[in-house]
Amino acid sequence: MGQEPSGDVQSLSFEDALKRLEAIVSRLESGDASLDESINLYAEGDKLRAQCETRLADAQARIEKIT
């Protein structure tokens, strides 16, 4: 299982970012990744987590503005 390119995290939809984050977690949990790959995956996952949190906060703010 090869590492997928991370690309620009901000250009991903919430759903795509979440799918990629789930794939990263699965890869890390498998224990098959080398140390260097694990570090790179962790860093990418942290960026994806932050992006997902930002998008959720933005969505919540929009909902609160509507209501």
All heavy atoms as TSV, in Angstrom:
chain	resi	resn	atom	element	x	y	z
A	1	MET	N	N	0.852	-1.182	0.000
A	1	MET	CA	C	0.000	0.000	0.000
A	1	MET	C	C	0.886	1.229	0.000
A	1	MET	O	O	1.579	1.513	0.953
A	1	MET	CB	C	-0.902	-0.037	1.222
A	1	MET	CG	C	-1.779	1.195	1.340
A	1	MET	SD	S	-2.858	0.994	2.796
A	1	MET	CE	C	-4.007	2.277	2.454
A	2	GLY	N	N	0.886	2.007	-1.056
A	2	GLY	CA	C	1.732	3.176	-1.158
A	2	GLY	C	C	1.095	4.399	-0.554
A	2	GLY	O	O	-0.110	4.461	-0.353
A	3	GLN	N	N	1.913	5.365	-0.284
A	3	GLN	CA	C	1.416	6.613	0.278
A	3	GLN	C	C	0.850	7.467	-0.839
A	3	GLN	O	O	1.486	7.677	-1.868
A	3	GLN	CB	C	2.561	7.343	0.983
A	3	GLN	CG	C	2.127	8.656	1.602
A	3	GLN	CD	C	3.280	9.345	2.298
A	3	GLN	OE1	O	4.376	8.830	2.391
A	3	GLN	NE2	N	3.027	10.532	2.791
A	4	GLU	N	N	-0.378	7.975	-0.660
A	4	GLU	CA	C	-0.985	8.850	-1.640
A	4	GLU	C	C	-0.404	10.244	-1.479
A	4	GLU	O	O	-0.051	10.650	-0.377
A	4	GLU	CB	C	-2.504	8.910	-1.414
A	4	GLU	CG	C	-3.177	7.580	-1.629
A	4	GLU	CD	C	-4.653	7.622	-1.281
A	4	GLU	OE1	O	-5.264	8.702	-1.367
A	4	GLU	OE2	O	-5.197	6.578	-0.933
A	5	PRO	N	N	-0.313	10.996	-2.577
A	5	PRO	CA	C	0.193	12.353	-2.456
A	5	PRO	C	C	-0.775	13.215	-1.662
A	5	PRO	O	O	-1.983	13.084	-1.774
A	5	PRO	CB	C	0.301	12.832	-3.911
A	5	PRO	CG	C	-0.590	11.939	-4.693
A	5	PRO	CD	C	-0.648	10.644	-3.943
A	6	SER	N	N	-0.230	14.080	-0.820
A	6	SER	CA	C	-1.077	14.894	0.039
A	6	SER	C	C	-1.707	16.060	-0.712
A	6	SER	O	O	-2.814	16.466	-0.409
A	6	SER	CB	C	-0.269	15.418	1.223
A	6	SER	OG	O	0.774	16.250	0.780
A	7	GLY	N	N	-1.000	16.613	-1.717
A	7	GLY	CA	C	-1.536	17.750	-2.448
A	7	GLY	C	C	-1.776	18.927	-1.516
A	7	GLY	O	O	-1.214	19.021	-0.441
A	8	ASP	N	N	-2.644	19.811	-1.935
A	8	ASP	CA	C	-2.981	20.980	-1.140
A	8	ASP	C	C	-4.181	20.647	-0.270
A	8	ASP	O	O	-5.286	20.453	-0.774
A	8	ASP	CB	C	-3.276	22.157	-2.062
A	8	ASP	CG	C	-3.564	23.436	-1.322
A	8	ASP	OD1	O	-3.286	23.498	-0.103
A	8	ASP	OD2	O	-4.078	24.376	-1.942
A	9	VAL	N	N	-3.974	20.566	1.019
A	9	VAL	CA	C	-5.015	20.178	1.965
A	9	VAL	C	C	-6.213	21.120	1.877
A	9	VAL	O	O	-7.357	20.692	1.939
A	9	VAL	CB	C	-4.445	20.148	3.404
A	9	VAL	CG1	C	-5.536	19.976	4.427
A	9	VAL	CG2	C	-3.407	19.050	3.529
A	10	GLN	N	N	-5.976	22.402	1.712
A	10	GLN	CA	C	-7.055	23.378	1.693
A	10	GLN	C	C	-7.968	23.229	0.478
A	10	GLN	O	O	-9.112	23.667	0.517
A	10	GLN	CB	C	-6.505	24.797	1.769
A	10	GLN	CG	C	-5.859	25.085	3.107
A	10	GLN	CD	C	-5.388	26.517	3.222
A	10	GLN	OE1	O	-5.385	27.265	2.251
A	10	GLN	NE2	N	-4.983	26.905	4.411
A	11	SER	N	N	-7.483	22.612	-0.580
A	11	SER	CA	C	-8.308	22.460	-1.772
A	11	SER	C	C	-9.239	21.253	-1.679
A	11	SER	O	O	-10.136	21.108	-2.505
A	11	SER	CB	C	-7.425	22.342	-3.023
A	11	SER	OG	O	-6.701	21.126	-2.997
A	12	LEU	N	N	-9.038	20.405	-0.671
A	12	LEU	CA	C	-9.883	19.225	-0.508
A	12	LEU	C	C	-11.223	19.602	0.113
A	12	LEU	O	O	-11.291	20.465	0.979
A	12	LEU	CB	C	-9.198	18.203	0.407
A	12	LEU	CG	C	-7.917	17.560	-0.091
A	12	LEU	CD1	C	-7.323	16.684	1.007
A	12	LEU	CD2	C	-8.175	16.734	-1.334
A	13	SER	N	N	-12.271	18.923	-0.335
A	13	SER	CA	C	-13.555	19.086	0.337
A	13	SER	C	C	-13.449	18.464	1.726
A	13	SER	O	O	-12.534	17.676	1.997
A	13	SER	CB	C	-14.663	18.389	-0.461
A	13	SER	OG	O	-14.482	16.974	-0.413
A	14	PHE	N	N	-14.397	18.784	2.588
A	14	PHE	CA	C	-14.401	18.202	3.922
A	14	PHE	C	C	-14.438	16.687	3.833
A	14	PHE	O	O	-13.698	15.988	4.522
A	14	PHE	CB	C	-15.603	18.720	4.736
A	14	PHE	CG	C	-15.736	18.037	6.066
A	14	PHE	CD1	C	-14.960	18.450	7.135
A	14	PHE	CD2	C	-16.609	16.977	6.238
A	14	PHE	CE1	C	-15.067	17.817	8.367
A	14	PHE	CE2	C	-16.721	16.341	7.465
A	14	PHE	CZ	C	-15.952	16.765	8.531
A	15	GLU	N	N	-15.282	16.172	2.951
A	15	GLU	CA	C	-15.438	14.730	2.817
A	15	GLU	C	C	-14.159	14.064	2.330
A	15	GLU	O	O	-13.769	13.005	2.840
A	15	GLU	CB	C	-16.602	14.413	1.868
A	15	GLU	CG	C	-17.961	14.797	2.414
A	15	GLU	CD	C	-18.294	16.286	2.283
A	15	GLU	OE1	O	-17.496	17.050	1.681
A	15	GLU	OE2	O	-19.356	16.684	2.795
A	16	ASP	N	N	-13.491	14.676	1.364
A	16	ASP	CA	C	-12.239	14.111	0.848
A	16	ASP	C	C	-11.127	14.168	1.896
A	16	ASP	O	O	-10.330	13.242	2.022
A	16	ASP	CB	C	-11.801	14.832	-0.426
A	16	ASP	CG	C	-12.678	14.493	-1.615
A	16	ASP	OD1	O	-13.376	13.458	-1.581
A	16	ASP	OD2	O	-12.672	15.265	-2.599
A	17	ALA	N	N	-11.087	15.271	2.634
A	17	ALA	CA	C	-10.078	15.399	3.693
A	17	ALA	C	C	-10.308	14.347	4.775
A	17	ALA	O	O	-9.362	13.727	5.264
A	17	ALA	CB	C	-10.115	16.808	4.293
A	18	LEU	N	N	-11.562	14.112	5.118
A	18	LEU	CA	C	-11.881	13.119	6.136
A	18	LEU	C	C	-11.535	11.711	5.661
A	18	LEU	O	O	-10.973	10.916	6.423
A	18	LEU	CB	C	-13.364	13.203	6.511
A	18	LEU	CG	C	-13.813	12.382	7.705
A	18	LEU	CD1	C	-13.034	12.750	8.961
A	18	LEU	CD2	C	-15.303	12.550	7.922
A	19	LYS	N	N	-11.799	11.421	4.399
A	19	LYS	CA	C	-11.446	10.104	3.845
A	19	LYS	C	C	-9.937	9.891	3.876
A	19	LYS	O	O	-9.456	8.814	4.218
A	19	LYS	CB	C	-11.958	9.966	2.407
A	19	LYS	CG	C	-13.433	9.721	2.309
A	19	LYS	CD	C	-13.860	9.621	0.861
A	19	LYS	CE	C	-15.367	9.593	0.740
A	19	LYS	NZ	N	-15.809	9.613	-0.656
A	20	ARG	N	N	-9.188	10.916	3.504
A	20	ARG	CA	C	-7.731	10.812	3.508
A	20	ARG	C	C	-7.225	10.641	4.938
A	20	ARG	O	O	-6.321	9.838	5.196
A	20	ARG	CB	C	-7.100	12.047	2.847
A	20	ARG	CG	C	-5.588	12.046	2.857
A	20	ARG	CD	C	-4.978	10.922	2.060
A	20	ARG	NE	N	-3.529	10.933	2.205
A	20	ARG	CZ	C	-2.767	9.865	2.268
A	20	ARG	NH1	N	-3.287	8.665	2.130
A	20	ARG	NH2	N	-1.471	9.962	2.421
A	21	LEU	N	N	-7.814	11.371	5.871
A	21	LEU	CA	C	-7.430	11.247	7.268
A	21	LEU	C	C	-7.705	9.837	7.783
A	21	LEU	O	O	-6.874	9.246	8.480
A	21	LEU	CB	C	-8.171	12.287	8.108
A	21	LEU	CG	C	-7.806	12.397	9.576
A	21	LEU	CD1	C	-6.313	12.635	9.761
A	21	LEU	CD2	C	-8.608	13.512	10.231
A	22	GLU	N	N	-8.841	9.269	7.416
A	22	GLU	CA	C	-9.159	7.894	7.815
A	22	GLU	C	C	-8.157	6.902	7.228
A	22	GLU	O	O	-7.752	5.950	7.898
A	22	GLU	CB	C	-10.574	7.537	7.389
A	22	GLU	CG	C	-11.643	8.260	8.190
A	22	GLU	CD	C	-13.042	8.081	7.639
A	22	GLU	OE1	O	-13.204	7.617	6.480
A	22	GLU	OE2	O	-13.997	8.410	8.362
A	23	ALA	N	N	-7.739	7.132	5.979
A	23	ALA	CA	C	-6.751	6.253	5.347
A	23	ALA	C	C	-5.408	6.351	6.074
A	23	ALA	O	O	-4.719	5.338	6.258
A	23	ALA	CB	C	-6.589	6.619	3.871
A	24	ILE	N	N	-5.048	7.544	6.484
A	24	ILE	CA	C	-3.790	7.748	7.215
A	24	ILE	C	C	-3.841	7.030	8.564
A	24	ILE	O	O	-2.891	6.333	8.939
A	24	ILE	CB	C	-3.500	9.252	7.395
A	24	ILE	CG1	C	-3.087	9.861	6.052
A	24	ILE	CG2	C	-2.426	9.493	8.452
A	24	ILE	CD1	C	-2.987	11.366	6.050
A	25	VAL	N	N	-4.941	7.181	9.276
A	25	VAL	CA	C	-5.084	6.522	10.577
A	25	VAL	C	C	-4.981	5.011	10.406
A	25	VAL	O	O	-4.286	4.325	11.162
A	25	VAL	CB	C	-6.415	6.922	11.253
A	25	VAL	CG1	C	-6.700	6.043	12.459
A	25	VAL	CG2	C	-6.380	8.391	11.656
A	26	SER	N	N	-5.641	4.488	9.390
A	26	SER	CA	C	-5.595	3.048	9.128
A	26	SER	C	C	-4.175	2.583	8.843
A	26	SER	O	O	-3.723	1.558	9.363
A	26	SER	CB	C	-6.516	2.710	7.956
A	26	SER	OG	O	-6.441	1.347	7.646
A	27	ARG	N	N	-3.453	3.343	8.044
A	27	ARG	CA	C	-2.072	2.999	7.702
A	27	ARG	C	C	-1.179	3.035	8.943
A	27	ARG	O	O	-0.361	2.139	9.155
A	27	ARG	CB	C	-1.549	3.967	6.637
A	27	ARG	CG	C	-0.117	3.769	6.228
A	27	ARG	CD	C	0.037	2.640	5.253
A	27	ARG	NE	N	1.418	2.593	4.792
A	27	ARG	CZ	C	2.126	1.497	4.705
A	27	ARG	NH1	N	1.586	0.336	4.978
A	27	ARG	NH2	N	3.372	1.523	4.299
A	28	LEU	N	N	-1.361	4.055	9.764
A	28	LEU	CA	C	-0.551	4.157	10.984
A	28	LEU	C	C	-0.890	3.037	11.962
A	28	LEU	O	O	0.006	2.470	12.594
A	28	LEU	CB	C	-0.754	5.517	11.649
A	28	LEU	CG	C	-0.144	6.708	10.914
A	28	LEU	CD1	C	-0.587	8.019	11.554
A	28	LEU	CD2	C	1.380	6.620	10.884
A	29	GLU	N	N	-2.162	2.709	12.081
A	29	GLU	CA	C	-2.579	1.650	12.995
A	29	GLU	C	C	-2.113	0.270	12.549
A	29	GLU	O	O	-1.938	-0.622	13.369
A	29	GLU	CB	C	-4.096	1.650	13.176
A	29	GLU	CG	C	-4.594	2.807	14.022
A	29	GLU	CD	C	-6.100	2.820	14.169
A	29	GLU	OE1	O	-6.805	2.162	13.371
A	29	GLU	OE2	O	-6.590	3.498	15.090
A	30	SER	N	N	-1.896	0.096	11.245
A	30	SER	CA	C	-1.472	-1.202	10.732
A	30	SER	C	C	-0.064	-1.554	11.198
A	30	SER	O	O	0.286	-2.732	11.265
A	30	SER	CB	C	-1.528	-1.217	9.201
A	30	SER	OG	O	-0.444	-0.488	8.640
A	31	GLY	N	N	0.747	-0.534	11.473
A	31	GLY	CA	C	2.112	-0.771	11.910
A	31	GLY	C	C	3.062	-1.141	10.784
A	31	GLY	O	O	4.210	-1.484	11.033
A	32	ASP	N	N	2.594	-1.070	9.545
A	32	ASP	CA	C	3.416	-1.447	8.393
A	32	ASP	C	C	4.281	-0.309	7.859
A	32	ASP	O	O	5.184	-0.545	7.063
A	32	ASP	CB	C	2.529	-1.964	7.256
A	32	ASP	CG	C	1.846	-3.269	7.613
A	32	ASP	OD1	O	2.391	-4.014	8.449
A	32	ASP	OD2	O	0.770	-3.550	7.051
A	33	ALA	N	N	4.008	0.920	8.267
A	33	ALA	CA	C	4.747	2.066	7.753
A	33	ALA	C	C	6.108	2.178	8.452
A	33	ALA	O	O	6.236	1.889	9.639
A	33	ALA	CB	C	3.946	3.347	7.964
A	34	SER	N	N	7.105	2.599	7.682
A	34	SER	CA	C	8.422	2.847	8.273
A	34	SER	C	C	8.335	4.063	9.193
A	34	SER	O	O	7.339	4.803	9.182
A	34	SER	CB	C	9.451	3.119	7.166
A	34	SER	OG	O	9.157	4.356	6.524
A	35	LEU	N	N	9.361	4.290	9.970
A	35	LEU	CA	C	9.375	5.432	10.877
A	35	LEU	C	C	9.232	6.742	10.115
A	35	LEU	O	O	8.416	7.595	10.473
A	35	LEU	CB	C	10.664	5.438	11.710
A	35	LEU	CG	C	10.813	6.612	12.676
A	35	LEU	CD1	C	9.664	6.625	13.688
A	35	LEU	CD2	C	12.154	6.543	13.381
A	36	ASP	N	N	10.023	6.902	9.038
A	36	ASP	CA	C	9.947	8.140	8.258
A	36	ASP	C	C	8.570	8.331	7.634
A	36	ASP	O	O	8.018	9.435	7.653
A	36	ASP	CB	C	11.018	8.156	7.160
A	36	ASP	CG	C	12.409	8.401	7.709
A	36	ASP	OD1	O	12.525	8.963	8.823
A	36	ASP	OD2	O	13.384	8.042	7.030
A	37	GLU	N	N	8.007	7.254	7.096
A	37	GLU	CA	C	6.673	7.348	6.502
A	37	GLU	C	C	5.640	7.677	7.580
A	37	GLU	O	O	4.740	8.489	7.359
A	37	GLU	CB	C	6.292	6.044	5.797
A	37	GLU	CG	C	4.940	6.121	5.112
A	37	GLU	CD	C	4.502	4.827	4.458
A	37	GLU	OE1	O	5.194	3.794	4.604
A	37	GLU	OE2	O	3.450	4.849	3.801
A	38	SER	N	N	5.777	7.077	8.750
A	38	SER	CA	C	4.849	7.344	9.846
A	38	SER	C	C	4.885	8.813	10.256
A	38	SER	O	O	3.843	9.423	10.500
A	38	SER	CB	C	5.182	6.473	11.056
A	38	SER	OG	O	4.963	5.115	10.777
A	39	ILE	N	N	6.075	9.376	10.321
A	39	ILE	CA	C	6.214	10.788	10.676
A	39	ILE	C	C	5.556	11.664	9.615
A	39	ILE	O	O	4.820	12.616	9.943
A	39	ILE	CB	C	7.696	11.163	10.876
A	39	ILE	CG1	C	8.234	10.460	12.120
A	39	ILE	CG2	C	7.879	12.683	10.978
A	39	ILE	CD1	C	9.739	10.529	12.264
A	40	ASN	N	N	5.794	11.352	8.341
A	40	ASN	CA	C	5.186	12.121	7.255
A	40	ASN	C	C	3.664	11.992	7.264
A	40	ASN	O	O	2.944	12.978	7.061
A	40	ASN	CB	C	5.743	11.685	5.905
A	40	ASN	CG	C	7.182	12.092	5.711
A	40	ASN	OD1	O	7.659	13.056	6.317
A	40	ASN	ND2	N	7.899	11.351	4.887
A	41	LEU	N	N	3.179	10.783	7.497
A	41	LEU	CA	C	1.737	10.563	7.557
A	41	LEU	C	C	1.122	11.314	8.734
A	41	LEU	O	O	0.049	11.912	8.615
A	41	LEU	CB	C	1.425	9.068	7.673
A	41	LEU	CG	C	1.633	8.237	6.418
A	41	LEU	CD1	C	1.557	6.748	6.741
A	41	LEU	CD2	C	0.625	8.613	5.349
A	42	TYR	N	N	1.804	11.298	9.877
A	42	TYR	CA	C	1.308	11.997	11.051
A	42	TYR	C	C	1.204	13.504	10.777
A	42	TYR	O	O	0.209	14.140	11.126
A	42	TYR	CB	C	2.219	11.736	12.249
A	42	TYR	CG	C	1.681	12.335	13.523
A	42	TYR	CD1	C	0.810	11.616	14.323
A	42	TYR	CD2	C	2.047	13.616	13.914
A	42	TYR	CE1	C	0.298	12.171	15.495
A	42	TYR	CE2	C	1.546	14.177	15.073
A	42	TYR	CZ	C	0.670	13.454	15.861
A	42	TYR	OH	O	0.171	14.017	17.000
A	43	ALA	N	N	2.229	14.058	10.138
A	43	ALA	CA	C	2.232	15.492	9.818
A	43	ALA	C	C	1.088	15.828	8.867
A	43	ALA	O	O	0.386	16.833	9.048
A	43	ALA	CB	C	3.577	15.899	9.220
A	44	GLU	N	N	0.895	14.990	7.851
A	44	GLU	CA	C	-0.206	15.220	6.911
A	44	GLU	C	C	-1.544	15.098	7.632
A	44	GLU	O	O	-2.457	15.902	7.420
A	44	GLU	CB	C	-0.141	14.224	5.755
A	44	GLU	CG	C	-1.232	14.436	4.738
A	44	GLU	CD	C	-1.249	13.414	3.619
A	44	GLU	OE1	O	-0.331	12.560	3.558
A	44	GLU	OE2	O	-2.184	13.458	2.810
A	45	GLY	N	N	-1.667	14.106	8.485
A	45	GLY	CA	C	-2.898	13.919	9.242
A	45	GLY	C	C	-3.212	15.103	10.130
A	45	GLY	O	O	-4.372	15.494	10.269
A	46	ASP	N	N	-2.193	15.685	10.732
A	46	ASP	CA	C	-2.403	16.851	11.582
A	46	ASP	C	C	-2.926	18.027	10.766
A	46	ASP	O	O	-3.818	18.756	11.210
A	46	ASP	CB	C	-1.102	17.221	12.297
A	46	ASP	CG	C	-1.327	18.256	13.369
A	46	ASP	OD1	O	-2.200	18.038	14.247
A	46	ASP	OD2	O	-0.640	19.291	13.333
A	47	LYS	N	N	-2.411	18.227	9.566
A	47	LYS	CA	C	-2.904	19.295	8.684
A	47	LYS	C	C	-4.351	19.033	8.281
A	47	LYS	O	O	-5.183	19.954	8.257
A	47	LYS	CB	C	-2.032	19.407	7.436
A	47	LYS	CG	C	-0.658	19.961	7.690
A	47	LYS	CD	C	0.161	19.989	6.420
A	47	LYS	CE	C	1.592	20.391	6.681
A	47	LYS	NZ	N	2.412	20.334	5.475
A	48	LEU	N	N	-4.650	17.780	7.962
A	48	LEU	CA	C	-6.013	17.423	7.582
A	48	LEU	C	C	-6.979	17.619	8.753
A	48	LEU	O	O	-8.089	18.123	8.571
A	48	LEU	CB	C	-6.060	15.976	7.095
A	48	LEU	CG	C	-5.416	15.721	5.740
A	48	LEU	CD1	C	-5.152	14.234	5.549
A	48	LEU	CD2	C	-6.298	16.262	4.616
A	49	ARG	N	N	-6.568	17.228	9.952
A	49	ARG	CA	C	-7.406	17.415	11.146
A	49	ARG	C	C	-7.720	18.885	11.355
A	49	ARG	O	O	-8.879	19.260	11.587
A	49	ARG	CB	C	-6.698	16.852	12.385
A	49	ARG	CG	C	-7.471	17.056	13.681
A	49	ARG	CD	C	-6.576	17.061	14.905
A	49	ARG	NE	N	-5.413	17.931	14.813
A	49	ARG	CZ	C	-5.425	19.254	14.996
A	49	ARG	NH1	N	-6.543	19.883	15.261
A	49	ARG	NH2	N	-4.304	19.953	14.901
A	50	ALA	N	N	-6.712	19.721	11.246
A	50	ALA	CA	C	-6.909	21.160	11.434
A	50	ALA	C	C	-7.852	21.716	10.371
A	50	ALA	O	O	-8.723	22.541	10.674
A	50	ALA	CB	C	-5.561	21.883	11.392
A	51	GLN	N	N	-7.692	21.268	9.129
A	51	GLN	CA	C	-8.554	21.733	8.047
A	51	GLN	C	C	-9.998	21.301	8.287
A	51	GLN	O	O	-10.925	22.083	8.103
A	51	GLN	CB	C	-8.060	21.203	6.696
A	51	GLN	CG	C	-8.896	21.619	5.512
A	51	GLN	CD	C	-8.918	23.113	5.259
A	51	GLN	OE1	O	-8.098	23.869	5.767
A	51	GLN	NE2	N	-9.865	23.553	4.488
A	52	CYS	N	N	-10.204	20.069	8.717
A	52	CYS	CA	C	-11.555	19.584	9.006
A	52	CYS	C	C	-12.178	20.377	10.154
A	52	CYS	O	O	-13.355	20.754	10.074
A	52	CYS	CB	C	-11.537	18.090	9.333
A	52	CYS	SG	S	-11.248	17.025	7.907
A	53	GLU	N	N	-11.412	20.639	11.194
A	53	GLU	CA	C	-11.929	21.423	12.318
A	53	GLU	C	C	-12.321	22.825	11.878
A	53	GLU	O	O	-13.355	23.348	12.297
A	53	GLU	CB	C	-10.894	21.496	13.435
A	53	GLU	CG	C	-10.766	20.227	14.228
A	53	GLU	CD	C	-9.740	20.326	15.356
A	53	GLU	OE1	O	-9.053	21.362	15.481
A	53	GLU	OE2	O	-9.637	19.346	16.109
A	54	THR	N	N	-11.516	23.442	11.022
A	54	THR	CA	C	-11.817	24.778	10.515
A	54	THR	C	C	-13.105	24.773	9.712
A	54	THR	O	O	-13.967	25.639	9.890
A	54	THR	CB	C	-10.652	25.302	9.652
A	54	THR	OG1	O	-9.489	25.400	10.468
A	54	THR	CG2	C	-10.970	26.658	9.054
A	55	ARG	N	N	-13.239	23.785	8.831
A	55	ARG	CA	C	-14.450	23.713	8.014
A	55	ARG	C	C	-15.690	23.460	8.869
A	55	ARG	O	O	-16.753	24.013	8.596
A	55	ARG	CB	C	-14.307	22.656	6.944
A	55	ARG	CG	C	-13.318	23.094	5.881
A	55	ARG	CD	C	-13.364	22.197	4.695
A	55	ARG	NE	N	-12.354	22.622	3.756
A	55	ARG	CZ	C	-12.599	22.871	2.488
A	55	ARG	NH1	N	-13.806	22.722	2.023
A	55	ARG	NH2	N	-11.637	23.245	1.689
A	56	LEU	N	N	-15.572	22.631	9.895
A	56	LEU	CA	C	-16.706	22.384	10.783
A	56	LEU	C	C	-17.077	23.649	11.561
A	56	LEU	O	O	-18.260	23.950	11.731
A	56	LEU	CB	C	-16.384	21.242	11.750
A	56	LEU	CG	C	-16.418	19.845	11.161
A	56	LEU	CD1	C	-15.932	18.830	12.189
A	56	LEU	CD2	C	-17.807	19.476	10.680
A	57	ALA	N	N	-16.082	24.381	12.032
A	57	ALA	CA	C	-16.343	25.626	12.759
A	57	ALA	C	C	-17.024	26.646	11.845
A	57	ALA	O	O	-17.959	27.345	12.265
A	57	ALA	CB	C	-15.048	26.197	13.324
A	58	ASP	N	N	-16.570	26.728	10.599
A	58	ASP	CA	C	-17.190	27.636	9.626
A	58	ASP	C	C	-18.644	27.248	9.371
A	58	ASP	O	O	-19.528	28.107	9.310
A	58	ASP	CB	C	-16.420	27.644	8.308
A	58	ASP	CG	C	-15.059	28.310	8.422
A	58	ASP	OD1	O	-14.798	28.991	9.435
A	58	ASP	OD2	O	-14.249	28.139	7.483
A	59	ALA	N	N	-18.887	25.952	9.222
A	59	ALA	CA	C	-20.249	25.470	8.991
A	59	ALA	C	C	-21.136	25.776	10.194
A	59	ALA	O	O	-22.282	26.215	10.032
A	59	ALA	CB	C	-20.239	23.973	8.697
A	60	GLN	N	N	-20.610	25.577	11.393
A	60	GLN	CA	C	-21.382	25.869	12.596
A	60	GLN	C	C	-21.714	27.350	12.673
A	60	GLN	O	O	-22.826	27.732	13.023
A	60	GLN	CB	C	-20.622	25.428	13.842
A	60	GLN	CG	C	-21.412	25.640	15.114
A	60	GLN	CD	C	-20.689	25.116	16.340
A	60	GLN	OE1	O	-19.565	24.647	16.265
A	60	GLN	NE2	N	-21.349	25.190	17.476
A	61	ALA	N	N	-20.772	28.212	12.335
A	61	ALA	CA	C	-21.003	29.648	12.361
A	61	ALA	C	C	-22.077	30.033	11.349
A	61	ALA	O	O	-22.931	30.881	11.633
A	61	ALA	CB	C	-19.702	30.404	12.073
A	62	ARG	N	N	-22.057	29.414	10.190
A	62	ARG	CA	C	-23.079	29.695	9.174
A	62	ARG	C	C	-24.449	29.260	9.653
A	62	ARG	O	O	-25.448	29.962	9.443
A	62	ARG	CB	C	-22.720	29.017	7.854
A	62	ARG	CG	C	-21.532	29.680	7.176
A	62	ARG	CD	C	-21.011	28.931	5.967
A	62	ARG	NE	N	-22.025	28.448	5.069
A	62	ARG	CZ	C	-21.835	27.478	4.181
A	62	ARG	NH1	N	-20.656	26.887	4.093
A	62	ARG	NH2	N	-22.799	27.097	3.382
A	63	ILE	N	N	-24.525	28.104	10.296
A	63	ILE	CA	C	-25.805	27.616	10.818
A	63	ILE	C	C	-26.327	28.540	11.908
A	63	ILE	O	O	-27.518	28.878	11.935
A	63	ILE	CB	C	-25.663	26.174	11.333
A	63	ILE	CG1	C	-25.452	25.222	10.154
A	63	ILE	CG2	C	-26.879	25.750	12.153
A	63	ILE	CD1	C	-25.047	23.822	10.551
A	64	GLU	N	N	-25.445	28.962	12.798
A	64	GLU	CA	C	-25.855	29.862	13.862
A	64	GLU	C	C	-26.341	31.204	13.306
A	64	GLU	O	O	-27.273	31.806	13.834
A	64	GLU	CB	C	-24.713	30.083	14.853
A	64	GLU	CG	C	-24.446	28.856	15.707
A	64	GLU	CD	C	-23.213	28.974	16.572
A	64	GLU	OE1	O	-22.537	30.032	16.532
A	64	GLU	OE2	O	-22.906	27.998	17.281
A	65	LYS	N	N	-25.719	31.662	12.225
A	65	LYS	CA	C	-26.130	32.921	11.600
A	65	LYS	C	C	-27.530	32.768	10.990
A	65	LYS	O	O	-28.338	33.706	11.059
A	65	LYS	CB	C	-25.126	33.304	10.516
A	65	LYS	CG	C	-25.374	34.642	9.893
A	65	LYS	CD	C	-24.281	34.989	8.907
A	65	LYS	CE	C	-24.557	36.352	8.279
A	65	LYS	NZ	N	-23.519	36.699	7.308
A	66	ILE	N	N	-27.805	31.600	10.424
A	66	ILE	CA	C	-29.117	31.354	9.816
A	66	ILE	C	C	-30.200	31.299	10.882
A	66	ILE	O	O	-31.293	31.849	10.699
A	66	ILE	CB	C	-29.107	30.052	8.996
A	66	ILE	CG1	C	-28.218	30.224	7.767
A	66	ILE	CG2	C	-30.510	29.637	8.588
A	66	ILE	CD1	C	-27.931	28.931	7.032
A	67	THR	N	N	-29.864	30.646	11.986
A	67	THR	CA	C	-30.873	30.491	13.041
A	67	THR	C	C	-30.818	31.684	13.939
A	67	THR	O	O	-31.610	32.094	14.633
A	67	THR	CB	C	-30.648	29.199	13.869
A	67	THR	OG1	O	-29.363	29.245	14.456
A	67	THR	CG2	C	-30.798	27.981	13.004
